[in-house]
Amino acid sequence: MTKNVAVILAGGKGSRMQMNFPKQFLKVAGKTILEHTVQAFQNNINIDEIVIVSNSIYISQVESFVLLNNWTKVKKILTGGEERYESSLSAIKAYEGTPNVNLIFHDSVRPLVSDFIIDNVIQALKKYSAVNTAIPSADTIIQLKTEHNIIKSIPERKYLRRGQTPQAFKYDIIKKAYDLALKDPNFKTTDDCGVVLKYLPEVEIYVVPGEENNFKLTYKEDSFLLDKLFQLKTTNFYTNPDLSEIKDKVIVVFGGGSGIGEEIVSIAKELGAKVYPFSRSLNNTEISNPVHVAEALQMVVTRESKIDFVINTAAVLTKEALVHMEAEKIDEALNTNLKGVICIARESHFFLKNSNGHLLNFTSSSYTRGRSFYSVYSATKAAVVNFTQALAEEWSPDNIQVNCINPERTNTPMRVSNFGHEPLDSLLSANEVAKISLGVLLSKLNGQVVDIKKKS
């Protein structure tokens, strides 16, 4: 059986970023860029093994990341060279004599590589010996004939692509290409596919579609775009999660009196969990009141000795122009949708730290862009996302996971009160959202916005 080995090229010095440390160690969304990149391959079911090629100065830092993130697939940490190709060679030499290996090279500073890309690259290797990832060029490309900015030609754009990584190869092919390249006194290259193209022209290099988000952090300005993309990054979760491990878990659900919260309570109880719902309607619990929240949590711990999961589905929506909203309605939205989220998190920390637990918040598609008549609601839901991502970073050393559910339009009492009757087949059911939410609690996700979309 062929082993798929991801080679993360992290030997760069980040000179074009004008920083005093390599760009792969820049922190974005709670982790370094290198951590995000490696985690993408750690999570992919088709990757069997990971190799990280690093500058020798930072080997100990990489080793600490392996332990901190529990990267079970990382089997080798290798020293890279001054040039990119020397880092590739380091991995090629490390697997010399190993049978049935595919090497999948990826830039450590492309942290938003998706399962879609990784899976397509590996699938293509079943037919081809060399695979590249690329996206169409949206701009017209011009070729100069001199260094004085005189146009030589304008290639037809439909045949042009912008190369990305991963670049993947059957081991014998990439080794043979480099063996030939190293005998060439004029050898010069910027990527591995270029080596195969030049020295093994008979080998077809297949191109799989990349994605715009899979861009390479190169210049300082790129960090601002990357930060925004991480803020908007979402994760699609499987629709039929195995919930058997919910049995005997102790779950606190704020907002458990109606809608999605009520469905979570019902499903979790059927699965044998010990579930405690709280809301204004059920037990007069006001989530923006720290005393109410603390008493609720303490009551559960007194009975059960621990709390595994805390879920907050509580929210209010007043669909109205800001200038027409009463001050009381604004206060209610801020208290429930934001202050309550903060209060629950703050009061839950101690208990979730003791249990290595999970905090689950809820946002809305309104968080990505403010819309008229949703100004206060949109603002609070954007704040929930930022708050979730910040806490995931803060609480990671405490082994607490923090994630956020982003369901599409869902059939709940809050939606009905604002939109009236809508065709049910156009909405998610609260039951479906509840099941996937419970599945996220059992996952290894952290700091993620999890999209739940209606099947088309």
C-alpha positions in Angstrom: 0.0 0.0 0.0 1.3 3.4 -1.0 2.1 5.8 1.9 1.2 9.5 1.4 3.8 11.7 3.1 3.2 15.4 3.4 6.4 17.4 3.3 6.0 20.8 4.9 8.7 23.2 3.7 9.4 25.5 6.6 13.0 26.4 6.1 12.4 30.0 4.9 13.8 33.0 6.7 11.0 35.5 5.7 13.4 38.1 4.4 10.7 39.8 2.2 8.5 40.2 5.3 11.2 42.4 6.9 10.7 40.7 10.3 13.2 39.4 12.8 11.7 35.9 12.6 10.5 33.7 9.8 7.0 34.3 8.5 5.9 30.8 9.2 6.1 31.7 12.9 3.8 34.7 12.6 0.7 34.3 14.7 -2.8 34.4 13.1 -6.1 33.3 14.6 -4.4 32.0 17.8 -1.7 29.9 16.3 1.4 30.3 14.2 1.0 30.0 10.4 3.1 26.8 10.6 0.7 25.3 13.1 -2.3 26.0 11.0 -0.6 24.5 7.9 0.5 21.3 9.6 -2.9 20.9 11.3 -4.6 20.8 7.9 -2.5 17.7 6.9 -2.8 16.2 10.4 -6.6 16.3 10.0 -6.7 14.9 6.5 -7.6 11.2 6.5 -5.6 10.6 3.3 -2.3 11.8 4.7 -0.4 9.0 6.4 2.7 10.8 7.6 4.1 14.3 7.9 7.6 15.6 7.6 8.5 19.2 8.6 11.7 20.6 7.0 12.9 23.6 9.1 15.9 25.9 9.5 18.2 24.3 12.0 17.8 27.3 14.3 14.1 26.6 14.8 14.1 22.8 15.1 13.4 22.9 18.9 10.5 25.3 18.3 9.0 22.9 15.8 9.5 20.0 18.2 7.5 21.9 20.9 4.7 22.5 18.4 4.6 18.7 17.7 4.1 18.0 21.4 1.7 21.0 22.1 -0.6 20.1 19.2 -0.4 16.3 19.5 0.6 15.9 15.9 0.7 12.1 15.8 1.5 12.0 12.0 4.7 14.0 12.3 7.4 11.4 12.0 10.4 13.4 10.9 11.7 16.9 11.6 14.5 17.6 9.1 17.0 20.4 8.5 16.5 22.4 5.4 19.0 24.3 3.3 19.6 27.9 2.1 17.5 27.3 -1.1 14.1 25.8 -1.3 15.2 22.9 -3.4 17.7 21.9 -0.7 14.7 21.5 1.7 13.0 19.3 -0.8 16.1 17.2 -1.2 16.3 16.8 2.5 13.0 15.0 2.5 13.8 13.0 -0.7 17.0 11.7 0.9 15.1 10.9 4.2 12.9 8.4 2.3 15.5 6.8 0.2 14.9 3.1 0.2 11.4 3.3 1.5 9.0 1.5 -0.8 5.7 2.8 -2.2 5.9 6.5 -1.1 4.3 9.6 -2.5 5.9 12.9 -1.4 3.4 15.8 -1.2 5.4 19.1 -0.9 3.6 22.1 0.6 4.7 25.6 1.5 4.4 26.1 5.2 3.1 29.7 4.6 0.0 28.5 2.7 -2.1 27.8 5.9 -5.5 27.8 4.3 -5.0 24.7 2.1 -8.3 22.7 2.1 -9.2 19.1 2.3 -10.6 19.6 -1.2 -7.2 20.4 -2.6 -5.3 17.7 -0.6 -7.8 15.0 -1.6 -7.7 16.0 -5.3 -3.9 15.9 -5.3 -3.8 12.5 -3.8 -6.5 11.2 -6.1 -4.6 12.5 -9.1 -1.4 10.6 -8.0 -3.3 7.3 -8.7 -3.0 8.1 -12.4 -0.2 10.5 -12.8 3.4 10.5 -11.4 3.6 14.3 -10.9 0.8 16.7 -9.8 0.7 20.4 -9.4 -1.9 22.7 -7.9 -2.9 25.9 -9.8 -5.6 28.5 -10.3 -6.6 30.4 -13.5 -5.0 33.8 -14.0 -7.5 36.5 -13.7 -5.1 39.1 -15.1 -3.5 39.3 -18.5 0.1 38.2 -18.4 2.8 40.0 -20.4 6.2 38.7 -21.2 9.1 41.3 -21.6 11.8 40.9 -24.2 14.3 43.1 -22.4 15.0 44.5 -18.9 13.7 47.9 -20.2 10.0 47.0 -19.9 9.3 46.3 -23.5 6.6 43.7 -24.2 7.7 40.6 -26.1 4.4 38.7 -26.1 1.0 38.4 -24.4 0.2 34.7 -24.0 -3.4 33.6 -24.3 -4.8 33.7 -20.8 -7.0 30.6 -21.0 -3.8 28.5 -21.0 -2.2 30.3 -18.1 -2.3 29.3 -14.5 -0.8 30.6 -11.2 1.0 27.8 -9.5 0.4 26.8 -5.9 1.2 23.9 -3.6 0.8 21.0 -2.8 3.0 19.6 -5.5 3.1 15.8 -5.4 5.1 13.0 -6.9 5.7 9.4 -6.9 9.0 9.0 -5.0 11.0 7.5 -7.9 10.0 10.3 -10.2 11.0 13.2 -8.0 14.3 11.4 -7.0 15.3 10.7 -10.6 14.5 14.4 -11.6 16.7 15.7 -8.8 19.5 13.2 -9.5 19.7 14.6 -13.1 19.3 18.2 -11.9 22.2 18.0 -9.6 24.5 16.9 -12.4 23.7 20.1 -14.3 26.2 22.9 -13.4 23.6 25.5 -14.4 20.8 24.0 -12.3 18.3 26.6 -11.1 14.8 26.2 -10.0 12.0 27.7 -7.8 9.8 24.6 -7.4 9.7 20.9 -7.7 7.5 20.6 -10.7 9.9 22.8 -12.5 12.7 20.2 -11.9 10.5 17.4 -13.2 9.5 19.4 -16.2 13.0 20.3 -17.2 14.8 17.0 -16.5 12.1 14.5 -17.1 10.1 16.1 -20.0 8.5 12.8 -20.9 6.6 12.8 -17.5 3.1 14.4 -17.7 2.5 16.8 -14.8 -1.2 16.9 -14.1 -2.8 20.1 -12.7 -5.6 20.0 -10.1 -7.6 23.1 -9.3 -6.4 25.2 -6.4 -8.3 27.9 -4.5 -7.7 31.7 -4.1 -7.6 31.3 -0.3 -4.6 28.9 -0.7 -2.3 31.9 -1.3 1.2 32.2 -0.1 2.2 34.7 2.6 5.0 36.6 1.0 4.9 40.3 1.8 4.1 42.1 5.0 0.8 43.4 3.5 -0.3 39.8 2.9 -0.6 39.3 6.7 -3.6 41.7 6.8 -5.4 39.7 4.2 -4.6 36.4 5.8 -5.8 37.7 9.1 -9.2 38.6 7.6 -9.5 35.3 5.7 -8.9 33.4 9.0 -11.6 35.6 10.7 -14.1 34.5 7.9 -12.8 31.0 7.7 -15.5 28.4 8.2 -15.5 24.6 8.5 -18.1 22.4 7.0 -18.9 19.5 9.4 -20.2 16.1 8.5 -24.0 15.9 8.5 -24.5 12.6 10.3 -22.0 12.6 13.2 -21.6 9.6 15.5 -23.0 10.8 18.8 -22.5 7.6 20.8 -19.8 9.3 23.0 -22.4 11.8 24.3 -23.6 9.2 26.7 -22.8 10.2 30.4 -21.4 13.6 29.4 -22.5 16.5 31.6 -23.9 19.2 29.4 -25.2 22.7 30.3 -27.3 24.4 27.7 -28.1 28.1 28.1 -31.0 29.0 25.9 -32.3 25.4 26.3 -35.9 26.4 26.5 -36.7 26.7 22.8 -35.4 26.4 19.3 -32.0 24.8 18.7 -31.2 24.7 22.4 -34.4 22.8 23.2 -33.5 20.3 20.4 -30.0 19.8 21.8 -31.4 19.1 25.2 -33.9 16.5 23.8 -31.4 14.7 21.6 -28.6 14.6 24.3 -31.0 13.2 26.9 -32.1 10.4 24.5 -28.5 9.5 24.0 -27.9 9.2 27.8 -26.2 12.5 28.6 -26.9 14.4 31.8 -28.3 17.6 30.4 -29.2 20.8 32.3 -31.1 23.5 30.4 -31.3 27.1 31.5 -33.2 30.0 30.1 -35.5 32.9 31.2 -38.6 30.9 30.4 -37.5 27.7 32.1 -35.9 28.9 35.4 -35.6 32.7 35.1 -31.9 32.5 34.3 -30.6 35.8 32.8 -27.3 35.0 31.1 -26.0 38.5 31.3 -26.2 38.3 35.1 -23.0 36.6 36.3 -24.7 35.6 39.6 -27.4 33.7 37.7 -24.8 32.0 35.5 -22.5 31.1 38.4 -25.4 29.7 40.4 -26.5 27.6 37.5 -23.1 26.1 36.9 -22.5 25.5 40.6 -25.8 23.7 40.9 -24.8 21.3 38.1 -21.3 20.7 39.5 -22.7 20.0 43.0 -24.9 17.3 41.5 -22.5 15.8 38.9 -19.0 16.8 40.1 -18.1 18.1 36.7 -19.2 19.8 33.5 -18.0 18.5 30.2 -19.7 20.9 27.7 -21.2 24.3 28.0 -23.5 25.4 25.1 -25.0 28.9 24.6 -27.7 29.1 22.0 -29.5 32.1 23.6 -30.0 35.1 21.3 -32.5 37.8 20.5 -33.2 39.4 17.1 -35.1 42.6 16.6 -35.3 43.2 12.9 -35.7 47.0 12.8 -34.0 50.2 11.7 -31.6 51.5 14.3 -33.2 54.9 14.6 -36.6 53.2 15.3 -35.3 50.8 17.9 -36.2 51.5 21.5 -33.3 51.8 23.9 -34.6 48.8 25.8 -34.5 46.6 22.7 -30.9 47.7 22.0 -29.9 46.9 25.6 -31.6 43.5 25.4 -29.8 42.6 22.3 -26.4 43.7 23.7 -27.0 41.9 27.0 -28.2 38.6 25.5 -26.1 38.4 22.3 -22.8 39.7 23.7 -22.6 40.4 27.4 -24.3 37.0 28.0 -21.8 35.2 25.8 -18.9 36.8 27.7 -20.5 36.1 31.1 -21.1 32.4 30.3 -17.5 32.0 29.1 -16.0 33.7 32.1 -18.0 31.8 34.6 -17.5 28.4 32.8 -13.7 28.6 32.5 -12.9 27.1 35.9 -15.2 24.1 35.4 -14.1 23.5 31.7 -10.5 23.6 32.7 -11.0 20.9 35.2 -12.7 18.6 32.7 -10.7 19.6 29.5 -14.1 20.6 28.3 -15.7 22.4 25.3 -17.5 25.7 25.0 -19.9 26.1 22.1 -21.2 29.5 21.0 -23.6 30.3 18.2 -23.4 33.0 15.5 -25.3 33.9 12.4 -24.5 34.4 8.7 -25.1 38.1 9.6 -21.6 38.2 11.1 -19.9 38.4 7.8 -21.5 41.6 6.6 -23.7 44.2 8.3 -27.1 44.7 6.6 -29.8 47.3 7.1 -32.4 46.4 9.8 -29.8 44.0 11.3 -27.3 46.6 12.6 -27.2 45.6 16.3 -27.8 41.9 15.7 -25.0 41.8 13.0 -22.6 43.7 15.3 -23.1 41.2 18.2 -22.8 38.2 16.0 -19.5 39.4 14.5 -18.3 40.0 18.1 -19.2 36.4 19.0 -16.9 35.1 16.2 -14.0 37.3 17.3 -14.6 36.4 20.9 -14.6 32.6 20.1 -11.4 32.9 18.1 -9.7 34.9 20.9 -10.8 32.4 23.6 -9.6 29.4 21.6 -6.2 30.9 21.7 -6.3 32.0 25.4 -7.7 28.7 26.6 -5.7 26.4 24.5 -3.0 25.9 27.2 -5.9 24.9 29.5 -7.0 22.2 27.0 -10.4 23.8 26.6 -11.9 23.8 23.1 -14.0 26.8 22.0 -16.0 26.7 18.7 -18.9 28.6 17.1 -21.8 27.2 15.1 -23.0 29.2 12.1 -26.3 27.8 11.0 -28.1 28.9 7.8 -31.7 30.1 8.2 -33.3 27.7 10.7 -36.9 27.1 11.7 -37.0 28.4 15.2 -39.5 30.5 17.2 -37.1 33.5 16.9 -37.1 33.3 13.1 -40.9 32.9 12.9 -41.4 35.9 15.1 -39.3 38.0 12.7 -40.1 36.6 9.3 -43.5 34.9 9.7 -44.5 31.9 7.6 -41.8 30.5 5.3 -41.7 27.3 3.3 -40.2 24.7 5.6 -38.2 23.2 2.8 -36.3 26.4 2.5 -35.1 26.2 6.2 -32.8 24.0 8.2 -34.6 22.2 11.0 -33.5 22.9 14.6 -33.1 19.1 15.0 -30.5 18.9 12.3 -28.5 21.8 13.6 -28.7 20.3 17.1 -27.2 17.0 15.9 -24.3 18.6 14.1 -23.7 20.9 17.1 -23.4 17.9 19.4 -21.0 16.3 16.9 -18.8 19.4 17.0 -18.5 18.9 20.8 -17.0 15.5 20.2 -14.6 16.7 17.5 -11.1 18.0 17.8 -12.0 21.3 16.3 -10.9 24.5 18.1 -11.4 28.1 17.3 -13.5 27.3 14.2 -16.7 28.8 12.8 -18.6 25.7 11.8 -21.0 26.3 8.9 -24.2 24.2 8.8 -25.9 24.5 5.5 -29.1 23.1 4.0 -28.4 20.4 1.5 -29.2 21.6 -2.0 
